[in-house]
C-alpha cells in the first residue's frame, strides 16, 4: 500500500491553517513554531476548544472560552482543581445579573423590546379594552367567521356571535380545556350554500348573484391562502365555478360542494341560544389576575406612551339578516364604493367608473322609473381633491370642481342624468374630514407638522408656503364677481393641471411621469381611505383598480377586510372594507394618533398585530383583487394564472409572444373569477394609445371632440384598420369592451343591455 495510507496528513479543522490531529491537539513542525503558538495563545483573553459534532464525522465545533494562561498573567492563579469551578461560577453570575437587570427594568406589560422583537410596539390599549373591541365587533355581526380568537385577548367566557350559525361544540374534559376561550358561540340564522349557474338554454352569460347572498371567506381562505401554498390559478377556478361564472366553458368536475363558498341566510338570530347568565354588553369582559395574564402572554406597550383611556364605543349594533330587513339597503352597512383622486381627471378614473357600470348591479338595464325593489344598488363616490395635497381649499371649490369636470372629456360623460343615482362626485376637504372623526377632531391640529406621514416618511409643508396659501385664499374670498369667461378658463386650467409646478413636490397635482410622482397625494390617500370608511362605511378602492365581477357577496359579508401584500403577511389597503363608526375604526384612529398619524398599510399591519386584532381586519389573499402580483415577484411562475404577467407593464404593453390572447379571449379571459384587478400606478401610460379619447358614441360626441383636439386627432376622417395597433394590449381591450357597452353595441358581463 501507499505510505500515505499509514501516515495521513493532519486535517484542517473549520478552515484553520494550524494542523491538528484527529483528537483536536495541535501539531507543530518545530520548537520555534510551538513557542510562537504558546505565546499567541497566552496573550489572548479568549481561546477556543473544539468538540466533536454528533453525526458529522470529521468536523468539530469550536467553542470560545476564557484563556486560563491570560488569567495567570493577570495574577489570578486558581489552581487546577478550583479553576474550572470558579470559571463556571463566574459565567452563572453573569447570566443571573443579566436576568436580574432585565427583570428590574421590565414590568408585567413589557416596556423594553427584546433584541429579536423587531419594530417597536405600537400598542396603547390595555387587554380589557381589546376585549371590549372584540366583543363589540362580534356582537354587532362583524365577525361571521369561525377563525380562532387569539389567546392573548384572554377571554374567559365564550362571546355570542349572531352572524354565525349554531354549531355543536365538542365536549372536552375540564382538565384538557385551554385556559382561555378562542371560539364564539353561533346563534345566527342557518346558512344555505348556493349552486349558482346558468340554466340551459340561457348559458351565454353568467347569472347575477342572489341579492343578499354572502361569501364565506373562511372557505375562500382554505382554497386561496398563499401561506398554505395555494396557487392563484386554483383559487380563481374555485372563485369562478362557485359563482357560476363558467357559464360557457363548463368542464365536468364532478361534485363541487367543497368549492361552494356563497351562501344565503335563512331564519333569524336565535337569542334564546345565549346560555350565559348575563346579557353581553360593554364592560363585562373578564379581568384576569396577574398570574392568568402571565399565563397567556404579556402585552408590549408602546415605549414612552401612556395607556389609552377606555374607548368610547357606541352601543353594539343589532345584527339583522338580509331576509329580515324591511328594505334591501341597510343604513348601517351602506353599499358605497369610495375612490380618491387628485389632479386632472384622466383615463384612469374613467376606466374605473366604466368597469363599475359594466359589472355592478346598478339597474341600468331597467327603465329608470322601475328599479328592482329587491336589489340594493351600490353607489360610487369619487372624491376629488381639487388642488395639491398641501394646499388650502378654495371657497368656490365645489363650483370649480363641477366646472372642471364638465370641461374634462374623461369626466363629463358621468355627469349624464342616467348615472345620477349611482355615480356621485364629492369634494375632498382635509380639515372637514378630520373634524368629522370623533377620535381625531380634538387633537389632530397639534400634529400639523407630521400630518403628511406614511410609513415614517414625513413631508413638511413650510410655514411660509402655508401663509402664502392663506393670503391667496383670503384674496380669492374678497372677489365676489367673476366673469363666465374667467370661470371657464379656470376650470380648463384646473382640468389640465396647468397652474401647478411639477418641479415642486408640494405643488404637484397628479403623477404625470415616473419623475414627477405626486407623493403628497399618495400619502394623503393612505389616510383618506380610513377616514371615508370610518365616517360613511363601505369599500375603498385605489384609482388604479378595475372591477371584474359583481361584489354582491362581498357586501353580504359584514366583516372588515383588506388584502395581502403579495408574499408578505402585511396588508395592502388598495381595497379596504370597514364598517361605519366601528370599534375597530376607533382602535385604528386612536392608535394612529399616538404613532404619528401614520396610515401606511405596513404600519397598519403593525397596529393590528401588536393588539392581536388581525382577525377583525381579515387579510384576504391577493388573488381576489391583485392576481398578477405574485407572478411579478417571481412566485408561482410554474403554474401562473391567465393572463401571465411577469411585470405590471405587461397589462399596458403585452409581450409579443402573449399578444394573441387579449383580442382572442377578451374580457372573459382576464383573471376570470377575481373581483378586481390592480395595475399598480402607471398613471402616465394610456390604456389605448391609438384611440386616447373617450369613445362612447353619439351621446357624448361633444366631449369626444374636445379630447380629439387634445391629442391632435383629425375629426371626421374615416378611420382605417391600418391606423390601429395590430396586436391589441390587454388595457386597450378592456377599455374598448367597456365603451362598447355604453355605446349600446354589446351587453355587460351579465348579458344586460343599457337602457337610455
N, C-alpha and C positions, 0 to 999 in steps of 0.2 A: 504493500500500500504506500501511498504517498506520505511523506513526512508530515504534511500539513494536517493529516487526519489525527496524528498523535499530539501535535503541538499547535493547537489553534491560536490565532492571534487574539488578544483581548478585545472584546466587543466595545463599541461606543455605546454609551448609555445616555438616552434623552438628548442626543445631539452634542454631548460634551466631547471635547477633544482629548480629555485626560483618559488614558487607558485604564480599564478596570477589569478585574476578574469576574467570574460568574457570581461570586458572593458579595460583590459590590466594593471590595477593598481595592485601593489604587495600586497600580504597578508603576514603578519608576525605573527608568533606564540607567540612572546614575545617581551617585550620592548627592551631587550638586542639585539635580532636579528635585530630589527628595527634600533637601533643606529649603529650597525655594518654596516648595509646596507647603511645608510646615510653617514657614514664615508668613505666607499669604493667608493660610487658614487661621493662624493665631492672631493675625492683625484684624480680621473681620469680626464685627459684632455678632453676625449670624453666620452659621454654617448650615450644611444640609446633610441629611442622611437619606439613604434610599431604601425603600421597602418593596418587596415583590408585590405585583398586581395579580390577584387571583384570576385565573382563567386566561391570562395574557402572558404566555411564556416568552422569555427574552426581553421583557420590558419591566422597568422598576419605577416606582413613584418617588420623586424627590420631595422631601418634607423639610422646610426651613426650621431650624432650632437655634437657641442662643448658644454661642460658642463658649464652652467652658474655659478654653485657654484664654479667651479675652477677659473672662471674669477673674481669672487668676492674675492676669496682668494688672487689673484694677485693684488688687489686694484682697479679693474675695476668694477664700480657699475653703470651700465647704467639705472637701473630702470625698472619697469615692462612694461612701455609703449615704452620707447626708445630701450630697449634691443633687441627685435626681429628685429626692423628696422635696427639697427647697424649691427646685425649679417648678415642680407640679403645683406646689402651694402658691407660688407667685402667679402662675397662669390662672389658677382658680380665683385668686384675689382680684386680678384684673377683670375677669368675667363678672364676678359679683359686683364690683364697683360700677361697671358699665350698666348692669341691670338696675342697680340701686339709683344711679343717676337718672336713668330713663323713667323709673317709677316716681322719682321725686318731682320731675318736671311734668309728667303726664297726669291725666285725670280720667275719670270714668268715660267722658267723651273726649277723645284724644285731641289735644291741641297741636301736637307736633307730628308731622307726617313722618312715616318711616322712610328709610333710604330708597326702598323699592316701590313706594306708593305711586309715584308718577306725579301728575299735576296736583297742585294744591286743591284741597277740598273747597267746594262752593256752598256747602250745606249751612243753612241758617235756621232751620226748623227743628224743633225737638221731636222725639219719637211720638209723643202723644198727638202732636199737630199733624204729623204724617199719617197717623191712624185716622184722624178726622178727615183728612183729604181723601184717603182711600174709602172711608165709609160714605162720604158724600157722593163720590162718583159711582160707587156700586149701587147705592140705594136709589140714585137718580136714573138708573138704567143705562149708564155709560160704560158698563163692563160686561157685555154679552159674551163672555169668554170663560172657558174652564181652565185657562192658564193659571199657574200657581201664583199666589201672593208671596212675595219674599218673606222668609222667616225673620229677617231683620226688622220688619214692621212690628212684629211682636203681638199679633192678635191672639187673644186667649178665648174669644168667642167667635163662632162662625157667622160672618155677615150674611144677611139675606140678600138675594140677588133677583130682582123682579124681571131682569132681561134674560134669565137662563131658566130653561125648563127644569122641573123637579127630576132628581136622579137619586136612586137609592144608594146611599153611602155604604161602603164596605164596613163590616163590623171588625174593628181592630181591638184586641185586648188592651186594657188600660196600660199595661207595662210596656207595650210596644208603640204607644202613641207618641208622636213628636210633641215637644213642649209647647209649640206654637202652631196656630191654625194657618194653613196655607190655601184653603179652598173656600168657596162660597156655597151657600145653600140656595139652590134654584127654587123659585116659587112662581116663575113666569109661565106664559102660555106654551102650549105644545108646538114643536117645530115640525113642519111637513116639508121634506126636501122634494123639490120640483123636478120633473122631467120636462125640460124646456126644449122644444124642437118644432120646426115647421112640419105641418102635416100635408101629405100629398093631396092634390097636385100643386099646392102653393108652397113650393120649395125654392123659388127663385131668390127670395130674401129671407133673412132670419126674422123671427118674431121679436116684438118688443118685450122687455122684461115685464113680469107681472107687477102691477102697481102695488107698492108696499112691501115687496119682497126684499130680502136681506141676504147679504153674503156672509157665510160662516167663515170668518177669516182664520179660525183655528184650522179648518180643513185646508184652506189656501196655504197656510204656513207649512202644513205637512208635505205638500207637493212642490213648494216653491222656495223653501228656505235655503239660501246659499250655504249657511253654516252647516247644514245637514247634507251637503254635497248634491243638492238638487240642481238640475240643469234648467236654464231659461227656456230652452226648446221644449222640454217636457212640461214645464209649468204653463206655457202658452197653450199647449194642446189641451191640458186639463181645463184651463180657463175658457177656451172657446167651445169645447164639447159640453161642458157643464152649463154653458149659457145658450146652447143651441145655435151658435154662430157657424157651425159646419153644415149649413142648410143645403149646399150643393154637393160638395165633395164628401159625402158620407161614406166612410170606410168602416167596415164591420169591425167592431172592437169587443163584442160580447157585452156582458152585463157590466155597467159602469156605475153602480151605486156608490163606490168609493170615490168617484170623481164628482158626485153631486155636492155642490157647495152653496147653492141658492135655495133658500127656504122661505116659507110663509108661516106666520104665526096664527094659530087657531086657539080661540078661547081668551080668557082674561087672566090677570095676575091673581093668584090664589093666596091672599094674605093670611088665610086661615092656616096655611102650612108653616107659618112662622111660629116655631115651637119655643122661642125664647120667652122668658117671663116678662121682659121689658120690651116696650116698643122701641126699635132702634131710632135714635136721634143723636144729634151732635152733642158731644161732651160725655158720652157713655163709654168711650174707649177705655179699656182696662189699663191702669197704670201699673207698670211692672216694678218689682223690687229690684234693688241693685244687683242681687245675685242672678235674677232672671235676665236682666239686661246684659250682664256679662256672659250669660249662657247663650244668648242669641248672637250678638256681636256688638261691638262698640261702634258708635257713630262718630264720624270725624267732622268736627265743626270747622267752619272757615276760620283761618288764622286771623286773629285780631278783631273779629266781629262778635257782636253780642247775639244771643239767641233772639230770634224774632218773636214778637208777641203773638198770642193766639190769633190765627187768621179769622177775619170777619167774613164768614160764609153765610149766604142766604139759606133758607130752609131747603132741604133736598127736594128735587122735583118729583112729581108723581108720574111714574112711568105708565104710559098708555100704549098698548099695541096698536098697530095701524088699523086693524079691523074694528077697533072701538072708538076711533076718532070721529068727531062729528063732521069733519071736513078733511079732505086728503092732505092738506098742508097743516103742519104742526107749527104753531108760533114759537115754541121752544126749540125747534130744530128747523130753522128756515133753510130752504134749498137755494142757497146763493153761492155762485162761484165768484170769487174775488180775483182781480188781477191788477197789478200796479204798473204804471207806465210813466216814464219821464222822457222828455224830448219830443221831437216831431213824430207824428203818427206815421208809421211805415207799414210795409207789407207783413211785418211780424205780428203785431196785434190784429191786423186784418185777417191773417190766416187762422189765428186762434179763434176769432169770432165766427168765421165761416165754418170751421170744424165743429164749433159748438152747435150751430144751426143744423149741420149735416147729421149729427149723431144724437143729440139730446131730444127728449120728448117735449118739445116746446109748442106743439099743436099747430104748426104752420101748414099742415096738410088738411086741417079742418077749417070750415068757414069761421071768420073772425068773430062772429056773434054766436057761435055754437061750440064753445070749448068742451072738452071732455071733463065732466064733473068728477070722474073717478081718479083723475091723474093730477098730481101736484107738479105743475110746470116749474122747472128750475129757472132762475134768473141769472144773468151775467152782469156783474157790476164792475165796470172798468174804471179804476181810479186814476185820474190824470194829475200828475204833478206839473203845474203849468210852467215852472221855471227851474233853474238849477236848484239842486237839493239844499244848498246853503242859503238860498235867497229867501226874502220875506214875501208873503203873499200880497198881490195887488188887490186893492179894494174892488176893482172891477174884474177880478179874475174869473168869476163864473161866466159873465157875459163874454169875456175874451176867449174863454175855453170853447164855448159853443161856436163863436165866430171862426175860430181856428179850425175846429172840427168840420164845419160846413165848407171851409175853403180848402180842406185837405182831401184829395181824391181817394185816399185809402180809407178815410174815416167817414166821409159824407154818406156813403150808402147805408150805413147803420142808423142814420137818423130818419130813415124812411118810416112812415107811420105803421107799417106792417110789423116792425120789430119793437114797437114802443113798450110792449108789455114784458119783453124778455131781455132786452139789452138796455142798460142804463149807464150813462156816463156820469161819474161822480168826481167832484173836485177834492183833491187831497190837500189838507191843511194840517201841518205837523202839530202846531200849537193846539188846534181844536181837537185833534185826535188824541193827543196825550192827556189833555184835560178831561177827556171822556173816559179815561181809565181810572176808576176809583183808587186802585192800588198805586198809581203814579202821580195823580194830579197835584198832590201837596208837596212833592219832593223832587220832581224831575227837573225843575228850573235850577236847582242847586247843582245840577250836573251838566250845565250848558257846555262846559269845556270838553266833556267826554261824551257828548250826545251822539256824535257820529263815530261809533265804536263797533267794530265787528271782528271777532277773533283776536282781540287785543290790539288791532290796528286802529289808531285813533287819528282822525283828521280834524284838526282845529280850524275854526273859522276866525281869522284875525279880527280883533275888535274894531279896527278902523274900517274894514270892509263891511262889518255889520252896521256900523254907524252910517256909512255912506248909503247902504241899502235902506236904512230907516229914513234918512233925509230924502231919498228918492221916492219912498213910499208916501211921505208927507206932502211932497210936491205934487205927486200924482193925485192925492186926495183933494187938493185945492182946485184942481182942474175939473170944473163941473160940466163943461160943454166940450164935446169932441165931435168933429165932423164925421160924416159917414165914410168919406174917403180915407181919413186917418184911421178910423176903426178897421176898415178892410185891410189897409196896409199893415197895421199892427198885427192883425190876425194872420195875414200871409207870412209876416216875419216870424211870428211865433210858430207857425206851422212848419216852416223850413229851418228854424233854429238859426237864422242869420244874425240875430242880435247877440249871440253867445260867442265867447272866445274859446275855441277848442284847445288852445295852448295853456289856458289857465284851468287846472284841475277842479277848482271851486266853481268855475263858470260853465263847465261842460254840461250840455243838455242832450243826453243820449250818447251812445257809443257809435261813432261814425267809422272807426277803423280800430285795429288792434293797438295802434299807438295813441289813440285818443279815447281810451276806455273810461267810461263815466263811473269811477269807483264810488263817488259820493252817492249816486242814486242806488247803486247796488247795496251799499251799507244801509241806506235808508229803507230799502225794500226788505232787508233782513228783519228790521223791527216792524215794518208796516204789516207784514203778514200775520204776526201775532196780535197786533193791535186790532186789526179788522176782524179776525176770527173771534177774539175775546169780546169785542163790542157787539158784533152783529151775528156771530155764528156763521157756519158754512164752511166752504173749502176754498183755500187759496191755491192758486197755480202761478208759477212763473210765466212770464210772457213768451218764453221760448218753448211753449207746450202746445201740442196738437192733440185734440180729442180723437179717439179711435173707436169708441163704443159708448153706449148708454151707461150712465153711472147710477141707475136706479137702485141697485142692490147695495152700492156703497153708501147711499143716503140712508138705506134701511138699517145699516149697522151703526148704532148710535154712539159708538166709542170714538176716541180721538186717535189719529194716526198721522205719521209721515212715512217716508220710506228710507231704505238702507243706502248708505254711501258706498256703493259698489262693494268691494271686498271687506270694508271696514265695518265694525259694529258701531256705527255712528249714524246720526240722522242726516238725511238730505231733505230740507223743508221746501224743495221746489213744488211739492204737493203737501199741503198741511190741512188737516181737518180737526177742528176743535169746536166744542160746544160753547154757547154764549154764556158769559159770566159764570164759568165753571170753577170748581175748586182747583183743578189743575191749572187753569189760567191764572188764578190768584197766586198759586205757588210760583209759577214761572215769572210773573212780573215782580213779585217781591224779591225773589232770588236774583233776578237780573239787576234790580235796583241796587242790591248790595254787592254786585260783581261788575260794576262799570256799565250797566245798561247794555250788556253785550248779548245780542241775539244771533250770533253766528251759529249755524247748525252744529258745528263741533262743540261750541260752548254749551249750547242747549243740551247736547248729549251728556256733557259732564254734570249739568244740573240734575237731570233725571237719574243718572247713575249714582251720584252721591246720596240722593234721597230715596233710592230704591223705588222710583216711580216709573221706570221704563215701561212696565206693562200697561200703565194708564195712557201712555202715548205710544201706541203699538208701532214698532218698526217693521213695516211691511217689506217684502222682497222687492228689489228694484225692477224685477221682471214685469211687474204690473204697470209701471209708469216710465221705465227707463231701460228698455230691453237690450239696448246695444252697449250699455256701459261696461259690463264685464268683458265683452269681446275687445273693446278699445283698450283695455288694460291687460290684455294677453291672457284672459281666463276663458275657459270653455271653448277654445277655438277648435277643439277636436270634434265638437258637436254644437255648432252655432245655430241660432235661430234664423228665420228668414224675415228680412234680408240679412246678409252677413256684412256687418260694418266693422272694419278694423280701425277706423278713425271716424270721428263725428263729421268730418268734412265729406265723408262718402255720401251723406244724405244730400248734399248740395252738388257734389261732383262725383257721381257714381263711377267707380273704376270701369274701364272698358270691358274687362272680362266678365263683369256682372251687369253690364248696362242693358242687356236684353230684358231683364226682369221687370223694371218699372212699367214699361208700356205694355208688356205681355200680361202681367199679373194685375197691375193697377192697385187700387186701394185695398182690394180683397187680399192681396199678398203681402201687405205691410204689417209685420208683427201682429198678425191676427190673434185676438184673444186678450192683448194688452188693453188697458183702459186709456192710455195716452202715450205719447212719445215726446221725450225731452231732447231737443237737439243742442243744448248747451251753448248758448250765446250765439256767436257768428251773426251779430246784428247787421253787419255791413255786407253780407253776402245775399244777393237777391234770390228769391225762390225760383223765379222764372226770368233769366236774363234776356231771352228772346222777346218776351212779352211782359216787360216790367211795368205793368199797369193793371188796375182792376178791370177785368174783362167780364162784366156782369150783364151785358145785354142792353137793349134799347132804353129800359127804365133808368139806367144810370149812365147814359151816354155823355151827359154834361161833365160828370166827374172823370170819365174815361178820357174825354177830350183834353181836360186840364192835365191829366197825368201824361198823356202822349206828348204834350208840349214840353213837359219837364224832361223827358228822355229823348226829345227831338225825333219822335216817330211821326212819319207822314200820315196825316189823317185822310181817310177816304181812299187811299190806294189799296187796290185788291192785293191781299197777301198771298204769297206763293209758298208752297211747302218747302221750297229750296231756301226760304228765308229762315226757317226754323232749324233748331239743332237736330241732327239725325237721330241720336240716341238720347232720349229724354231722361233727365235725372229724377230721382225719387221726389225731391222737393217740388219740381215742376209738375210731375204727375198728380201729386196731391192737390196742389193749388188749382190746377185746371179741372180736377174732379169736383171740388167744392164749388167752383164757379159755374160748372155745368148744371149743378142743382139749382142755384139761384136763377140762372137763365131759363130754367124750365126744360132743359134738354135731357135730364135724367132724374130719377127719384133719389132720395137719400139712401143711406145704407140699409134701411129697413123697408125699402120699397114704397115710401110715401112721397107723393108729389106736392110741391109747394103750391098753395092757392093764394093768388094775389087778390 
